[in-house]
Amino acid sequence: MASHDLKTVEGVYTDFRSRREALLQALTVDAEEFSRQCDPGL
């Protein structure tokens, strides 16, 4: 994980954006793959 300088507005924004993208991926793309692995019949 990249280190962000949380003392600047740009650093806080970059950190927020990275975390948001990871959360959205976990809730969409990764969740679908996880469901497929748990129940291949879906």
Secondary structure, DSSP 8 states (H G I E B T S, - for coil): -----TTSHHHHHHHHHHHHHHHHHHHTHHHHHHHHHH-TT-
